[in-house]
Amino acid sequence: MPLDGEYEPSPAEWVRNQVEEYESSGGQRGNTLRDTGLPVVVVTTKGNKSGKIRKTPLMRVEHDGEYALVASKGGSPAHPVWYHNLVADPSGVTVQDGPEPLEVTVRELSGEERAAWWERAVAAYPPYAEYQVRTEREIPVFLASPRD
Ligand code: F42
């Protein structure tokens, strides 16, 4: 069952518009990053401070029914704040890749597992590699696995 609570749209207009288009069309529209043609998914978390529902489009990095969630934020010096929501409640997350959101559990990856998913992520969205060069922080990669 999707997360319950009061939805607080992103302060970034392009982001909240993408979420609106994606959700209102069941993933038929608003499902790529601008005109790149590269697919996105919509991740829903619960604000770890506000308790509000937050929706975050991310590039779609899928393999065998699992997804990598890459906290790149364009290579900015700090993690995107949704990172803290995932850390605070790893099982209070959904990933929408199509008509319906999927309940998932997330865990932050490290070592060889992270390396394998990072390779998939860069293959799906090459700018991730540039973002990592742009920042000192290691860009976090979470694995989102469907809950039974
Ligand atoms: N961002 C990525 O990091 N990786 C991607 O692959 C990616 C792809 C992508 C594709 C399409 C698109 O439209 C956007 C895409 N983005 C991608 C951008 C992504 O959707 C986010 O906008 C971006 O990562 C920044 O996330 P953010 O959570 O830092 O956003 C800020 C601006 C935000 O929403 N802040 C809110 C606010 O009111 O200022 C608060 C959000 C929040 O979760 N607050 C928590 C709460 O309790 O409510 C507290 C969080 C805390 O602990 O501080």
Residues whose N, C-alpha, C, O or C-beta is under 5 A from the ligand:
A	BS01	F42	S10 P11 W14 V15 Q18 L33 V40 G47 N48 K49 S50 G51 K52 R54 T56 P57 L58 M59 V70 A71 S72 K73 P80 V81 W82 H84
